[in-house]
């Protein structure tokens, strides 16, 4: 039975701020880049409470030559003067270009927020403010993350993104987004033929039979070219005792470039954290995710090259020392020496959220 074994846990980046939601990628020159959201730590002002909506949040990144030792000073990907920047997701295209997606928040005093905000596009912040989603964007770098062009709006409506995109053989990019339509959140598959300048909707996968919201899908292309969506979910109308099973993994597949999708499948793999997938050097696929139930931590499974054994793969527990559910959002990369680095955000007794990593070997 294939297992994933944790070798060492790393504190990749920690300072006095709230650092979270990382993604890590290998660059063409053999180095690594890790992007994440950075915001002020407002626990004192909020009497210990935590929020993921902050008008001062920004997208930053750090680099590493070996995946173990990382820069001590982040470089800014984008810091919007008027909006908080959320969930930078890094993707490396075939020519080495870094293609990054993120979404933004606009924060209002609660009495000054627009009265016509669409359901699903706003969030109450500590009973004093309203955070409204203010657009999803892409941004590009051709020098490994040293400089960036100007962000371009993903012109597909009130969509949000947290998940890796896929570059197709014709150079187009498919991105996994989500939005609220009616009572549920649905997945939207967007396509850009020109690296974010223009967009079209390829498909919409509606929330499961009106019983589950879909959030933060991740898109993966297998060796055969099949596309697989790995979807975080949340059950509606939850009953007492269902907390541990309220967020199962859903998947759906496409064999025509993302235009049509199979019937969704629900799997007994649970966590209200996005599911990340990484192709290993031997062709197998590492499915990894933050585990946001007790015992809080990090888990992974190894899938075959076409992701056909999700229901029989053995879950490996990589750590279970988390102190609460505000953890996870994992992203993995295989290092030059064959080890796998899974990055995520975490916290210990002092409560400071930081970017963590777990070095693993896959047997």
BELUR-V865617 format. One record per backbone hydrogen bond with DSSP energy under -0.5 kcal/mol. NH is the residue of the N-H (numbers start at 1). CO is the residue of the C=O. If there is no record, write none. Layout:
nh=NH co=CO
nh=NH co=CO
This chain:
nh=5 co=361
nh=6 co=4
nh=7 co=359
nh=8 co=359
nh=10 co=357
nh=12 co=10
nh=12 co=355
nh=13 co=355
nh=18 co=39
nh=19 co=17
nh=19 co=353
nh=20 co=37
nh=23 co=35
nh=25 co=33
nh=27 co=31
nh=30 co=27
nh=32 co=64
nh=33 co=25
nh=34 co=62
nh=35 co=23
nh=36 co=60
nh=37 co=20
nh=38 co=58
nh=39 co=18
nh=42 co=40
nh=46 co=42
nh=47 co=44
nh=48 co=43
nh=49 co=46
nh=54 co=52
nh=57 co=54
nh=58 co=38
nh=59 co=78
nh=60 co=36
nh=60 co=58
nh=61 co=75
nh=62 co=34
nh=64 co=32
nh=65 co=69
nh=66 co=69
nh=70 co=68
nh=71 co=63
nh=75 co=61
nh=77 co=59
nh=78 co=59
nh=84 co=105
nh=85 co=57
nh=86 co=103
nh=89 co=101
nh=90 co=88
nh=91 co=99
nh=93 co=91
nh=93 co=97
nh=96 co=93
nh=98 co=141
nh=99 co=91
nh=99 co=97
nh=100 co=98
nh=100 co=139
nh=101 co=89
nh=102 co=137
nh=103 co=86
nh=104 co=135
nh=105 co=84
nh=106 co=132
nh=108 co=130
nh=110 co=128
nh=112 co=109
nh=113 co=109
nh=117 co=114
nh=121 co=118
nh=123 co=131
nh=125 co=129
nh=126 co=124
nh=128 co=125
nh=129 co=125
nh=130 co=108
nh=131 co=123
nh=132 co=106
nh=132 co=130
nh=133 co=121
nh=134 co=104
nh=137 co=102
nh=138 co=152
nh=139 co=100
nh=141 co=98
nh=149 co=140
nh=152 co=138
nh=154 co=136
nh=155 co=153
nh=156 co=154
nh=159 co=157
nh=160 co=178
nh=162 co=176
nh=166 co=174
nh=168 co=172
nh=171 co=168
nh=173 co=192
nh=174 co=166
nh=175 co=190
nh=177 co=175
nh=177 co=188
nh=178 co=160
nh=179 co=186
nh=181 co=179
nh=181 co=184
nh=184 co=181
nh=186 co=179
nh=187 co=205
nh=188 co=177
nh=189 co=203
nh=190 co=175
nh=190 co=188
nh=191 co=200
nh=192 co=173
nh=195 co=192
nh=197 co=194
nh=200 co=191
nh=202 co=189
nh=202 co=200
nh=203 co=189
nh=205 co=187
nh=206 co=204
nh=210 co=207
nh=211 co=208
nh=212 co=208
nh=213 co=234
nh=214 co=185
nh=215 co=232
nh=218 co=230
nh=219 co=164
nh=220 co=228
nh=222 co=220
nh=222 co=226
nh=223 co=305
nh=225 co=222
nh=227 co=254
nh=228 co=220
nh=229 co=252
nh=230 co=218
nh=230 co=228
nh=231 co=229
nh=231 co=250
nh=232 co=215
nh=234 co=213
nh=235 co=246
nh=236 co=211
nh=242 co=239
nh=245 co=242
nh=246 co=243
nh=249 co=267
nh=249 co=269
nh=250 co=231
nh=251 co=265
nh=252 co=229
nh=254 co=227
nh=259 co=256
nh=262 co=253
nh=265 co=251
nh=267 co=249
nh=269 co=267
nh=271 co=247
nh=273 co=271
nh=276 co=274
nh=276 co=288
nh=278 co=286
nh=280 co=278
nh=280 co=284
nh=283 co=280
nh=285 co=303
nh=286 co=278
nh=287 co=285
nh=287 co=301
nh=288 co=276
nh=288 co=286
nh=289 co=299
nh=291 co=297
nh=292 co=290
nh=297 co=291
nh=298 co=319
nh=299 co=289
nh=300 co=316
nh=301 co=287
nh=303 co=285
nh=303 co=301
nh=307 co=304
nh=312 co=309
nh=313 co=309
nh=316 co=300
nh=318 co=298
nh=318 co=316
nh=319 co=298
nh=322 co=296
nh=323 co=347
nh=327 co=325
nh=328 co=345
nh=331 co=343
nh=333 co=341
nh=335 co=333
nh=335 co=339
nh=338 co=335
nh=340 co=360
nh=341 co=333
nh=342 co=340
nh=342 co=358
nh=343 co=331
nh=343 co=341
nh=344 co=356
nh=345 co=328
nh=346 co=354
nh=351 co=348
nh=354 co=346
nh=355 co=13
nh=356 co=344
nh=356 co=354
nh=357 co=10
nh=358 co=342
nh=359 co=8
nh=360 co=340
nh=361 co=5
nh=363 co=3
nh=363 co=361
